[in-house]
Amino acid sequence: MKKPSTVIAVLITSLLISGVLALTPRQDTTTAPSQESARVKKGKSEWVYTGKDGKLAYKKTPAGDRIMDFSHAGYMGGGVALPTVPVKRTVQPSGGPDDTKQIQAAIDEVAAMPLVNGFRGAVELAPGTFTCSGTLTIPVGGVVLRGNGSGKGGTTIKMTGDKHTAITIAARGENRPATGDTGAAGSGSAQTTITDSYVPFGVSSFTVANAAGFKTGDLIEIRKPVTAAWIEFMQMHNLVRDGKPQTWIGTNRSLIMNRRITAVTGNNVTVDIPVADSFDKKFLPSGATVSKVKAPQRITQVGVEQLHIQCPPLEIAYGRAPYSGIRINGDDCWVRDVFFEETMNTTVLAGDRITMQQVKIHHTYTNLGASKPADFSFEGSQNLLDRCESTGGNTYFVWTSSLTPGPNVVLNSTFRGHGSRIQPHQRWATAMLVDNCSVPDGGIDFLNRGVAGSGHGWTMGWGVAWNCIARTYIIQNPPGSANWAIGNIGRREQTARLFDTGPIEPEGYFDSHGTPVAPQSLYLAQLIDRLGPQALKNIGYIANTENMFTNKSVKPTPPQLQQTDPVLGENLALHRPVNTSNVKGDTREFGGEKAVDGNDKTYWTTNDGITQATLEADMENPVEISAVELAEFMPLGQRVQAYKVEAQVDSDWKLLAEGTTIGKRKVHQFEPVVAWKVKLTIQKASSSPAISKMGLYLDKLSKAMGLQTGK
């Protein structure tokens, strides 16, 4: 990867953000209004606005792409009230060591009942605490599991026993194919290909080679194959990490959208939901395929309501966490008024048309390590998170799986915690709307993750952040597509793809930044446009006005401790996520985080007899550094006999410093580098190493020279 001098100049003049030198070569210099003033002043979007006829009007890109209609997200396709299902069985807490079997027996009893108007009935859990050592499975449609409230005096499921998920909605033994599966197209009774040279994102009609065999009402599968030409166009063909090529998306996979035909005119087909990606003939030599298919035989009409699901708070890396919350392998399902406490990778929406309403997730301890869990995971389409909350550090509040097409919507939700963010995760998900959400401690990112993970690359195309409040935004435009940030409050940042120094990725479309726009909610406005005002009331909104969005006054969590050395400056390693090759014991008392917590009385150490180990700090942004400070925990004596410090620069490791002894304090200074990760390797020690500090700095002299010379 080339390192143009302009990029280096930009890096040195970047802003310090919470101990991280953020790469912001074209930072927005306007002052964002306060949250209170934002509630009064309103701007106008050039991309979506109310026209003279009272309907929404849309601006198009030169290629014809437009922001899509996201209102199809949610239970039954959006705008439909969640049902109230009558109780058929009631379960009392036994007070014994395990209630799993008696709850499951009640679920199975109701599951065996006949469907009446689409439902079999509800299993009600009485107030009190139920101890569960295993997963509760809802194996058929039409069944609701309901407690008596998620708060004090309600119903608690206390998770114990071996590692498991609290609740699963899926037929027993069912494994839904992953999005973007590798199966062959054309299993339906009719098949054709799209012939348009370009089908823009957000439109609802296209031309096919032969529409014979298709009619209004047919369910179709639109399959956009991944091709080598498209991968190269997306600049994802050159991913290399530690000298090894990384695969973004294999050419045996496809982005798959299910739609229903609303009209056929000649060879022109109109569908009920706009397409969630563009189709460019240049990269699809055989064309995208359109196949008539049967409706999938999956569970539908299942709800989980009014529950508190709790497990012990654990200071642990999420990969070792024993309990997760709920996995939904069904369509037209819902979860409302459920409080998940301490679960990791809490919710997985693997079906379509799912609503999660007023679902809360709380983590007492910050997730440990550079790898992060997801509180809400989109693995299906047309899903809606509405008035949800999550609190926890070093997590992904919301992410998407690979080749997951929208529309998916996060509405009127609040997410709090240092080092956490809303960030689509991997391999080209499309069409996610983040609407009136508050992330006061973290960020909203639609970006190129490059070689992160195993080559996650471009994560999101055609995403929209609308009237949100966040600390930072990284909104980038992938080749041939767009991402939008409209009416948001917070700081704009720009970066190269993750782990690279440059070039800087093109910024997405920022519109009315710093000033919220009308209408207040894009999703609700589109819902009114499509179904009328009653659709809002059906989902619990009186009107599309500011007073329905009280989360805009959420305060950030208390700031983290900062440290400034009188010579070296601010410690940029403080509170960074850390991975280690070895840690003493099963607790985090001696975890790698203790070397970057600012406390000289804590330390990272290894198990007895382990004298070679690594500690790797993930800077999470490109950070310019020119000094490293190391310290051993001296009450245990001086143990280190050989070590080296490396930085990950342009997806490879560069040696910064090395030595034989550390002792009470050792400082190495070097030419400034832009690092994504920094790794300390203990090569030799007389006993288990005990490191009380690894500090990273852009020392004052280097910083002053950089600011003065622009180098």
N, C-alpha and C positions, 0 to 999 in steps of 0.2 A: 504494500500500500504506500503510495507517495505521501510525503509530508510537506505540503506547500508552506512557504514561509508565512503566508498570510494566516494560515491556521495557527502557527505558533504565536504570532503576534496577538491574535485573538485570544488565545489561551491565557496569556500573561495578563491581559487586561480584563479578565473575567471577574465576576463577583464572587465573593466568599459567601457560601450559603450553608449554614449549619455545619461549619467545619469542612465543607466540601467545596472545592473550587469548581464552580459550574461553568461549562463551556457555553458561552452566550455571545457569539460573534455579532449578532444583530439583535441585541436585546431591545425590547420595547421600552422606550424611555418615558412614556407617559405615566403619570402617577395614577394608580388605581384608586377609585373612590372607596371610601369606607363602606362597610357593610350597611350601615344605617342610611347613608346617602344613596346607596344603590337601590334601596327600596323605594326611593322617590323618583329618581331620574331614570328615564327609559330611552333606549335608543331604538334604532330600526335596522334590521338585518337586510342586506341586499340579496341574501340567498333564499330566505323564506319570510314572507310578510303578508299582511292582510290586504287583499286587493279591494278595488272599489265596489265589487259585488259582495264583499263580506267574506269571501272564500280565500283560502291561502293561495298565494302566488309564489312561483319558484323561479329562481334564476338558474340558467343552465351553463355548464362549461362549454368551451368551443366545440367539444365533441358531442355535446348533447346530454351529458350526465347531469343529474339533479339529485338533491337530497330526497331519499325515498320516503314513502308513507310508512312510518313505523307503527301506526295505530293497530296493525294486525297482531301485535304482540300481546300475549296474555291468554288467560283461560277462555276457551272456545273462540279464539281469534280476536279477543279484545272487546271491551265495552259490555261484557256480560257479567251479571252479578254472581258472586260465589254462592252456591246453594246451601241451604240449611237442611240437613238430612236427619230424619227421625231416629231416635235411639232404639236399638233392638236388643242390646246386651249391655249390662253394667258390671264393672269389675271393681271390687274393693281391694285396697292394699292388704296383703296378708300379714305384714309385720315380720315375715320370715326372711331367710337369706336370699330368696330368689323368686320373683314374680313372673319371670319370662314365660313359663309354660302356661300359666293360667290366663295371661293376656293373649298369648298366641292361640290358645284354645277358643277364646271368645271371638277372636278375629276369624278363625277357621269356621266357626259356627255361622257367623253372619255371611262369610264368603260362600257358604253352601246354600244360602237362601236365594229365591228367584229374584230376578230383576223386576222392579216396579217403577215405571217411568225412568228407567236408566240407573236406579239405585237399589241396593240390597238393604242398606241400613248402616247405622253408626254403632261403634263400640265406645261406650263412655267409661273413662277411668275416673273414679270418684276422687274427691280431694284427698291429699295425702301423698306419701312417698312410696313409689314402687321400685324395688331393687331388681335390676335386670342384668344378667350376665351374658346375654346373647342378643342377636338381632331379632327385632320384631318384623315379620314379613307380611305385607298385604299382597296376596298372590293373584287376586282377580279384581276386576273393575266393580265400581258401584259401592265401595266400602269406605267408611270414614272412621278414623281413629281420633277421638276427641277427649280432651281432659276438661278440667274445670277452671282453667285459667293458667297463665304463664307466670303470674306474680305470687306474692305472699297469699297464703291460704288456698292456692290452686293445686295443680297436680304436677308432681315431680317424678321423672324417671331418672333414677340414680344408676349410672353405668358402673358395672364392676366386671371382674373376670378377665378373660383373655381379650385380645385385640378384636374389635368388631365395630360395625356401624349400628347406630341405635335403631334406625328404621329403614327398611328397603321396600320400595314399591316396584314390584316386578314379579312376573310369573316365575315360579320356582324352576331354576335351571335356565332361565332366559338370559341370554347375552345379546344385547342390541348391537348390531354392527356399528363400528365407529364411524363418525362423520368422515367423508372422504375415503370410503372403503375402496378396496381394490377389486371389487366384483365387476363383472362385465356388464355393460349397458344392454338395454334392449330386451329385458325379460318379459316385457309387456306384450299385448296382442297387436299393438301398432307401434311403428317406430319411424322416425324421420330425423332430419338434421336442420339446424338453423342456417339459412343462406345469406342473411344480411352481412354486409362487410363489417358493420359495427352495430352492436346492440348496446345502447348506453345504460349505465347503471340507473336504476330508479324508474324505468319505463315498464309498462305492463303488456306490451305487444311486440311481436316479432314475426318474421316471415320464415316459413319452413319450406323444404323442398317439395313435400307432398302432404297435404292435410287430410287426405282421404283416410278414413278410419278413426278420425278424431271428431268429437262433437262437444257441445256445451255440456258441462257437468262432469266431464272426464277428469280423473286425477292423473296428472302426468309427472314424470321425473325429468328434470332438465339437468343434464350431466355435462359439466365443463371439464374436459380432461386437462391434466397438467402435462405440458409439452416442454421439451428441451429448449425450444425457441423462446417460450414465455419465461422460463427460468433465467435464461441469459438476459432477456429484456429487463427483468426485475433485478438484474445484477446480483443474482443469488447463486451463480455458477462458480464463483471464486471464493467461497468461504473456506478458510484455512485456519486451524487452531493447533498451536504447538507443532506446526509443520505438517499436520495431517488434514486432508480435505474433509469437509463436512457436507452432508447432504441436507438441503433445506426440505424439499418435497420430492419424492420419487415420481418418475414419469408413469408409473402404473396406478396413480391415484387420480381422483376427480373431486371437484366441488359439486355437491349434489343438492338441488333445490326441488322440493315438491310443491306443485301448484295445481290449482283446479281451473279448467278452461271455462271462461265466461262468454266467449264468442269465437266463432270461426267464420271468416269472410274470405273466400277463396283459399289462398295459402297463408293468410295472415291469421295468427292465433293471439287472442287476448286472454290474460290470466287474472286471477283474483288478487294476487299479491305481486307487487313489482319485483323484478329480478334483483337479486342481491349482489350482483357483480356485473361487470361489462363483459361483452363477448367480442373479441377482435379477431377477425378472420385471418389476419397475418400470423397469428400464433396458434390457429386451430385449422390446420390444413384439411382435416377430415370433418371439421365442423363440430359444434356442440350437438349432442344427441337429445332428442325429445322422445320419450317412450310413454305409452299409456300403461299404467300400473294399477294394481289393486290396492286398496287401503291396507296398510300394515295391520296385522293382528296383534296389537299391543293393548296393554291394560289402559283403560280410560276411566274418568270420573272417580278418582280417589282423592281424598282429602286428609290432611293431618292438621289438627287445630288445638289451640288453647292448652299448650303443654310447656313445661319447663324440663329440659333435658340437661342433666348435670353430670360432670365427672370431676375428679380431683384436679386442682390446679397443679400443673407440672412445669418446672423450669427445664425444658427439654427441647431438643431439635425435633421438628415435626415428623421427620421420618421414623422416629422412635416412639411417637405418641400413640397410645393404645386405642383411642376412640375417635370416631368421626360421627357426624350427625345424621344425615339422611341422603339417600340416593334414590332418584326418581327415574325409573325406566318405563315411563308411561306417558300418555298424551292426555291433554285436557284434565290436568290434575292441579291441586293447589295445596299450599301450606300457609296458614295464617295464625297470627298471635302465638308464635312459638319462640321460646328463649333458649338458645343453645349456650351453655356455659362450659368453657374450657375445651370443647371439642376442636379437633384439627381437621383441615380439609372438610369443612363442616357440611356444605350442601353441594350436591352435584345434580344439575338439571340435564339429564341425558335424554329426555323426551321433548316433545313439542307442545306449545300452547300451555305452558305451566305458569301459574301466578304464585309468587311468594309475596305475601302482604304482611307487613308489620312483623317481620322475622328479625330477631336480634341475636347477635353473637358477641360473646365477651371472652377475652383472654386476659387473665391476671398477669401473666409473665410474657415478656417479649420472646417471640420465637428465636431460637438460637441457631446460628449458622447462616451461611450465605444463601442456601436454598430456602425458598419460602413456600408456605402452604397457601391455598386459596380458600377464602371464606365462602364465596359464591362462584361456582364454576359453570359456565355455559358450555354444554356439549350438544345441545339441540337448538332448535329454531323457534321463533315466535314466543319467546319466554320473557316474562316481566318480573322485575324486582320492584316492589312498590312500598314506599315508606319503611324501608328496612334500615338496620343499623349494624355496625360492627365496630368493636373497639379492640385494638391490639397492635403491638409493634412488630415491625419486620415481617409483614405479611402482604400478600396480594389480596386486597379486598374483593376484587372481581377480576376474573380472567376468562379467557376463551380457549377452547381446545383447537387443534389444527383443522383447517378446512371446514370451519363451522359457519354456515351462511346465516345472515340475519333474515328478518329483523329480530334483534334482541334489545331489551330496553331496561335501563336502571333509572328509576324515577323517584325523585323527592326523598332521597336516602342520605344517611349521614355515616361517615367513616372516619374514625379517629385513631391515631397512633403514629409514633415516630417511625420513619423508614418504611412506611406502608403506602400502597398506591393502588389505584385502579389501572391495570395494565394488561391488555390482551397479551397472551403469553407466547403463542407459537404458531408459525406456519400458516399464515393467511386465513384468519377469520375475517368475515365481512359484516358490515352494516350493524354496528352497535351504537345505540343512542344513550348517552349519559346526560340526563335531563334534570336540572335543578338539584344537583347533588352537592354536598359539602364535604370537602376533604381538607380540613384546616391545617393538618400537620403533614400532609403528603401530597402526592401528585396524581394527575390524570395524564396518561401517556398513550399515544398511538404512534408507535415507533418501530424502527428497524433494530431488533435485538441481535443481529449479526450472528456470531458464533456462540452466543450465550446458550447455555444448556448443551444441546447437541446440534446446534445450527438452527436456532429458532427463526432467524431472519425476519422478514417483514411479517409483523403480527396482525395488523389490522388495515383493511382498506375500506373506504367509504364510511368511516366512523364519524360521529357527531358528538361534541360536547356543547351543551346548550344551557346558558344561564347558570353555570356552576360557580362555586367558590372553592378554590384549591390553593395550596401554597405554590405549586409549580405546575406548568403544562409543557410537555414535550409532544407536540403535534407535528408530524412529518407527512409529506406527500410521497407515497410510493410511485414509481414510474407508471404512467398510464392510468393512475387513479387519484383519489383525493381523500383527505380527512379535513374536517371542519371544526373550528372552535369559535362559537358565536355567543356573544354577550357574557363572557366569563370574567371573573375577577381573580387575579393572581398573576404570578410572574411567568413570562414566557422564557423558555430555554431552548437552545439548539445544541445538538451534538452530532458527531459522526455516528455511524452504526456502532453498536456496543463493541468495545475492546479495540477500536481503531482510533487513530489520531485524526484522520481526515479521509476523504473530504466531508464537509458538513452536509448532512442530508437536507434537501429542500424543505422549507417550512410549509406546513399546511395552510389552509385558508383561515386566517384570523379575521373576524368581522366584529366590529363594535367591541373590541377588547377593553375591559375596564368598565363598561357600561352595559348592564342587562338590557335585553330587548323585549319587545312585545311581539307575539303573545308570551305570557309568562312560561307556559310549558308547551313545547312543540308537540309532544305526544298527545296531550289533552286537546290541543287545537286540531290536530289531525283526526282525533277521534270524533270531535264535534263535526268536522267537515264530512266525515264518512258516514256517521251513524246518528248525528244529532245530539243535543244537550243531554238527553236522557241517559246516554251512554256514560257520561261522567258520573251521574248520580248512581248508576248501577255499580260503579267501582268505588264509591265512597267520596266523591268530590262534589261539592255544591256548585262550584264554578271554577273557571281557569283564572284565578286571581291570586295576588300575592299572599293573602291571608291563609291560603291553603298550604303554604310553604314556609312553615315556622322554623325549619332547620337552618335557615340562612343566618341565624343569630348564634350558632354554636361556637363556643370558645375553643381555641386550641388546647391541647394537653399542656401541662407545665413544661417549660423548656428544659432541655437536657444540660447537664454540667458542661461547661466549656473550660479549656485550659489554654493559657498563653504563656509561652516561655519568653523571658525578657530579651533574649538574643535571637532565638529561632522563630518566634511568632506563634501563631495559633496551631494547636495540635490537630491535624486533619484526620488522624486515625481514630479519634475518640468516638466510641459507640458504634464503630463500623461492624457489620456482620463478619464473623470469623469462622473459618473452617480449620480443623486441626487433624493431624494424622493419628493422634493418640491423646487420651485424657485419662487422668487417674480416677478410678472408681466409676460408679454408675450415676453419680450426681454431677451437677454442673458447678460444684464448689471450686473445682480447679480447671474449669473450662477455658478455652482460648479467649473468651470475652473478658476474662479477668486481666488480660494484658492490655486491653484498650478501654478500661472503665474509669481511668483517671484516679484510681485508688492504689497507692504504693504499698498497701497492706494486703492486697490480694494478688494472686499470681496464677499463671497457667503452669501445670506440671503434668508429667506422664506417669504411667504405671511403673512400679518398681522394675528396674532392669532395662527399661527402654531409654536409651541414650542418644538415639537419632530420631528426630521428629520435625514436622513442619507446622508452622502457623501462618495462615493465609488470610489477609484482610481484604474484603471486597469493598472497594471505594464507591461502587454503585454509580459513579459518574466519572468522566475523565478529570483527573485531579493532577495539577502540576505540583511536583514536590522536588526538593533539592537537599533534603536532610532527613536522616533517620536517627532516632534516639532509642537505645536499648538499655534495659536494666534487669539485673537478676534480683531475686528475693534474698537479700543478704543474710537474714537470720539462719538460712539453710546453708550458707557458704557459697563460695564461687565454684561453679561446676562446669560451665561451658568451656570447651577447649578448642573448638573450631566451628565456624558458622559462616553463612552468607546471606545476603539480602538481595532479592530480585524483584523487578516490577514487570507486570504484563503490559507490554507496549505493542500496539498493532498486532494483537493476537499471539504474541510470542513473548518469551521471558528474556529480560535484559538484566545482567548483573549490575547492581548498584554499589555494593560494598561487601567486604569479607574481612574476617579477622580470626584471632585465636582466643581472646578473652573478652568478657563483657564486664563483669563485676558490678559495682554500684551504679555506674553510668558510662555509656559509650556513645559518642556522637560521630556519625559519618556524614560528610557533606560531599555533594557531587553536582555535576552539571544538571540543570533542571530537566526533568522528563515528565511526560504526561502519562500517568499510570491509571489503569482500571483496577488492578489488583496488586498487592504487595505481599511477598512471601518471605518469611524468615525460616531458614533451614538450619537446624542444629545438626552438624555433621559429626561431632564428637563431644562427649561429656563424661566426667568422672562418675556421675550418678544422674538420676532423672533430672533433666533441666527444670529450673523454676524461674520463669520469666515474669517479672512484675510489670514491665512496661515495654511496649513498642509504640513510639510516637513518630509521626510523619509531619514534615513541615515544608513550606516554601519559605526558606529563611529570609529574614528581612533584607539582607544585602541583595540576594538574587531577585527578590520581589521589587525592590527599589530600582535596581538596574533595568529590570524588564519594563517597568512602568515608564522609566525615563527614556530608554532607547527604542521601545516598541519591539524588542526582539524576544 
